[in-house]
Amino acid sequence: MIEALEILVLSLADDDLIMGHRHAEWIGLGPILEEDIAFASIAQDETGHAQAYYQLLTDLGLSTPDEYAFKRKASAFRCAHLVELPNFDYDYAVALMRHFLYDAAEQVRLQALREGTYDPLAGLADRLLREEKYHWLHATTWIQRLGHSTEEAHLRLRSAMQQLWPYAWALFEPMPMETEMVEAGWIAPSASLREKWVNLIQPILEETNLWLSPPTEETLLAVRGGRQGHRSPFFESLLQELTEVSASEPEAEW
């Protein structure tokens, strides 16, 4: 069961690590100072959450957080492709919509983990939820504010939604060995979590006229694979950037 637990924890940790990296790319580039600081703070939180997840595995005698973050091959990562997408042209609408869709998933996953039977993970989920509620408040506040704002703001958000929507659904791609995870009581099935995620975001998106129909299976096939270790075309350059400093002195102790 250690293998199944590692897959589950890495799926959570890798999502947060890469999402934190993408958020951090907004430092100094936010549309207003308030948002520059907000994205920097959220990036720091997500990276810290990834470290905490990795530490659960380290406590079981597996790799250290640094080894998981900086010394794995691309195919060993379990993150969804949503978090790997670059900040295309640094469009704030895309960054904000990804933040909203991702942190809604975080709410649902952490609530499920908190009720799970693996106590170290349940305890960590309870702690992380206290921090994540501020991420969710930030995301929903801006989606609602801009969704009811100018025509241009609404069109930009709708364009971002159309671009990201299939990738967001792929956050709930079934994980390898998921049957074992569910039978152990660690987490609910991915399909069940996706349903709760839809129920969380749909009222907000309908209120702002941003809701879209669920993507087709054919569309989803093109954006799945992250949980299986299949990386998007954007991951290799991201990983090189992420590991640039640690790779410069592989044996150094930081």
C-alpha positions as CSV (number, residue, x, y, z in Angstrom):
1,M,0.0,0.0,0.0
2,I,3.0,2.3,0.3
3,E,3.0,2.6,-3.5
4,A,-0.6,3.7,-3.6
5,L,0.0,6.2,-0.8
6,E,3.0,7.7,-2.6
7,I,1.0,8.1,-5.8
8,L,-1.8,9.9,-3.9
9,V,0.5,12.2,-2.0
10,L,2.6,13.0,-5.0
11,S,-0.5,13.9,-7.0
12,L,-1.4,16.4,-4.4
13,A,2.1,17.7,-3.8
14,D,3.1,18.0,-7.4
15,D,0.0,20.0,-8.2
16,D,0.8,22.5,-5.4
17,L,4.5,22.7,-6.3
18,I,4.0,23.5,-9.9
19,M,1.0,25.7,-9.3
20,G,3.1,27.6,-6.8
21,H,5.8,28.0,-9.4
22,R,3.4,29.4,-12.0
23,H,1.9,31.8,-9.5
24,A,5.4,33.0,-8.5
25,E,6.0,34.0,-12.1
26,W,3.6,36.9,-11.5
27,I,5.8,38.5,-8.9
28,G,6.5,42.0,-10.2
29,L,4.0,41.7,-13.0
30,G,0.6,41.9,-11.3
31,P,-1.9,44.3,-12.7
32,I,-2.0,46.2,-9.4
33,L,0.3,46.1,-6.4
34,E,-2.3,44.3,-4.3
35,E,-2.5,41.5,-6.8
36,D,1.3,41.3,-7.1
37,I,1.5,40.7,-3.4
38,A,-1.5,38.3,-3.3
39,F,-0.1,36.0,-6.0
40,A,3.3,36.0,-4.3
41,S,1.8,35.0,-1.0
42,I,-0.4,32.3,-2.6
43,A,2.7,31.0,-4.4
44,Q,4.6,30.7,-1.2
45,D,1.7,28.9,0.5
46,E,1.3,26.4,-2.3
47,T,5.1,25.6,-2.3
48,G,4.9,25.2,1.5
49,H,2.0,22.9,1.2
50,A,3.9,20.8,-1.4
51,Q,6.8,20.5,1.0
52,A,4.5,19.4,3.8
53,Y,3.0,16.6,1.6
54,Y,6.5,15.5,0.6
55,Q,7.5,15.4,4.2
56,L,4.7,12.8,4.9
57,L,6.5,10.5,2.5
58,T,10.0,11.3,4.0
59,D,8.6,10.3,7.4
60,L,7.9,6.9,5.9
61,G,11.5,6.4,4.9
62,L,11.0,7.5,1.3
63,S,12.8,10.4,-0.5
64,T,13.3,13.9,1.0
65,P,11.2,16.9,-0.1
66,D,14.2,18.3,-2.0
67,E,14.7,15.0,-3.8
68,Y,11.1,14.8,-4.8
69,A,11.0,18.4,-6.0
70,F,14.4,18.7,-7.7
71,K,15.8,15.3,-8.5
72,R,13.0,13.4,-10.3
73,K,12.6,12.7,-13.9
74,A,9.7,14.5,-15.6
75,S,7.8,11.2,-16.0
76,A,7.9,10.7,-12.2
77,F,5.7,13.7,-11.6
78,R,2.0,13.2,-11.0
79,C,0.6,16.8,-11.5
80,A,-2.3,17.6,-13.7
81,H,-1.6,19.5,-16.9
82,L,-3.6,22.5,-15.7
83,V,-0.8,23.6,-13.4
84,E,1.8,23.1,-16.1
85,L,0.3,25.5,-18.6
86,P,2.5,28.6,-19.0
87,N,1.3,32.1,-18.2
88,F,0.5,32.8,-21.8
89,D,1.3,36.4,-22.6
90,Y,0.8,37.0,-18.8
91,D,-3.0,37.4,-19.3
92,Y,-4.3,38.1,-15.8
93,A,-7.7,36.7,-16.7
94,V,-6.1,33.3,-17.4
95,A,-4.1,33.4,-14.2
96,L,-7.1,34.4,-12.2
97,M,-9.4,31.8,-13.7
98,R,-6.8,29.0,-13.2
99,H,-6.5,30.1,-9.6
100,F,-10.3,29.9,-9.2
101,L,-10.7,26.5,-10.8
102,Y,-7.7,25.0,-9.0
103,D,-8.5,26.3,-5.6
104,A,-12.0,25.1,-5.8
105,A,-10.5,21.6,-6.5
106,E,-8.3,22.2,-3.5
107,Q,-11.3,22.9,-1.2
108,V,-13.0,19.7,-2.3
109,R,-9.9,17.4,-2.1
110,L,-8.8,18.7,1.3
111,Q,-12.2,18.3,2.8
112,A,-12.3,14.7,1.5
113,L,-8.8,14.0,2.9
114,R,-9.7,15.5,6.2
115,E,-12.4,12.8,6.6
116,G,-10.0,10.1,5.4
117,T,-8.6,7.2,7.4
118,Y,-4.9,8.0,7.0
119,D,-4.4,10.1,10.1
120,P,-1.2,12.0,9.0
121,L,-2.8,13.0,5.8
122,A,-6.1,13.9,7.4
123,G,-4.4,16.0,10.0
124,L,-2.4,17.8,7.4
125,A,-5.5,18.4,5.3
126,D,-7.2,20.0,8.2
127,R,-4.3,22.4,8.7
128,L,-4.0,23.3,5.0
129,L,-7.7,24.0,4.7
130,R,-7.3,26.9,7.2
131,E,-4.8,28.6,4.8
132,E,-6.6,27.6,1.6
133,K,-9.8,29.3,2.7
134,Y,-8.0,32.7,2.0
135,H,-7.0,31.5,-1.4
136,W,-10.6,30.6,-2.2
137,L,-11.9,33.9,-0.8
138,H,-9.4,35.8,-3.0
139,A,-10.3,33.8,-6.1
140,T,-14.1,34.0,-5.7
141,T,-14.0,37.7,-4.8
142,W,-12.1,38.7,-8.0
143,I,-14.2,36.4,-10.3
144,Q,-17.4,37.9,-9.0
145,R,-16.0,41.4,-9.1
146,L,-14.7,41.2,-12.7
147,G,-17.5,39.0,-13.9
148,H,-19.9,41.7,-13.1
149,S,-17.6,44.5,-14.3
150,T,-17.0,45.8,-17.8
151,E,-17.7,44.0,-21.0
152,E,-14.0,43.7,-21.7
153,A,-13.4,42.1,-18.3
154,H,-16.2,39.7,-18.8
155,L,-15.0,38.7,-22.3
156,R,-11.4,38.2,-21.0
157,L,-12.7,35.9,-18.3
158,R,-14.9,34.0,-20.7
159,S,-12.0,33.5,-23.1
160,A,-9.8,32.2,-20.2
161,M,-12.6,29.9,-19.1
162,Q,-12.9,28.4,-22.6
163,Q,-9.1,27.8,-22.7
164,L,-8.8,26.2,-19.2
165,W,-12.1,24.4,-18.8
166,P,-11.0,20.9,-20.1
167,Y,-7.7,21.1,-18.2
168,A,-9.6,21.8,-15.0
169,W,-11.8,18.8,-15.5
170,A,-8.6,16.7,-15.9
171,L,-7.7,17.6,-12.3
172,F,-10.0,14.7,-11.4
173,E,-8.5,12.2,-13.8
174,P,-8.5,8.8,-11.9
175,M,-5.1,8.1,-10.3
176,P,-3.2,4.8,-10.7
177,M,-4.2,2.5,-7.9
178,E,-7.2,4.7,-7.0
179,T,-9.3,1.6,-6.2
180,E,-6.8,0.7,-3.4
181,M,-6.9,4.3,-2.1
182,V,-10.7,4.4,-2.0
183,E,-10.9,1.0,-0.4
184,A,-8.4,2.1,2.3
185,G,-10.6,5.1,3.0
186,W,-8.0,7.7,2.3
187,I,-10.0,9.6,-0.2
188,A,-13.2,9.5,-2.2
189,P,-13.3,8.5,-5.9
190,S,-12.2,11.1,-8.3
191,A,-15.6,11.1,-10.0
192,S,-17.3,11.9,-6.7
193,L,-14.8,14.7,-6.0
194,R,-15.4,16.2,-9.5
195,E,-19.2,16.3,-8.8
196,K,-18.6,18.2,-5.6
197,W,-16.2,20.6,-7.4
198,V,-18.9,21.3,-10.1
199,N,-21.5,21.9,-7.4
200,L,-19.1,24.4,-5.8
201,I,-18.2,26.4,-8.8
202,Q,-21.3,26.2,-11.0
203,P,-23.4,28.8,-9.0
204,I,-20.6,31.3,-9.1
205,L,-20.0,30.8,-12.8
206,E,-23.7,30.9,-13.6
207,E,-24.1,34.1,-11.6
208,T,-21.4,35.8,-13.7
209,N,-22.5,34.2,-17.0
210,L,-19.2,32.3,-17.3
211,W,-20.5,28.7,-16.9
212,L,-19.8,26.3,-19.8
213,S,-21.1,22.9,-20.6
214,P,-18.9,19.9,-19.5
215,P,-16.2,19.1,-22.0
216,T,-16.7,16.0,-24.2
217,E,-14.8,12.8,-23.6
218,E,-12.9,13.4,-26.9
219,T,-11.7,16.8,-25.6
220,L,-10.7,15.4,-22.2
221,L,-8.6,12.6,-23.8
222,A,-6.3,15.3,-25.2
223,V,-5.6,16.9,-21.7
224,R,-5.5,13.8,-19.5
225,G,-2.4,11.8,-18.6
226,G,-0.8,13.9,-15.9
227,R,-1.6,11.5,-13.1
228,Q,-0.1,8.7,-15.2
229,G,3.2,10.5,-15.6
230,H,2.6,11.8,-19.1
231,R,3.8,15.4,-19.2
232,S,2.5,18.3,-21.3
233,P,4.8,19.9,-23.9
234,F,5.4,22.8,-21.4
235,F,6.8,20.7,-18.6
236,E,10.4,20.1,-19.6
237,S,11.3,23.8,-19.8
238,L,9.4,24.4,-16.5
239,L,11.4,21.7,-14.8
240,Q,14.7,23.0,-16.1
241,E,13.8,26.4,-14.7
242,L,12.6,25.0,-11.4
243,T,15.7,22.9,-10.8
244,E,18.3,25.4,-12.3
245,V,19.8,26.4,-8.9
246,S,19.8,22.9,-7.3
247,A,21.3,21.4,-10.5
248,S,24.2,23.9,-10.5
249,E,25.5,22.3,-7.2
250,P,23.9,18.8,-7.0
251,E,25.7,17.8,-3.8
252,A,25.4,21.1,-2.0
253,E,23.4,21.4,1.3
254,W,21.2,24.4,1.2
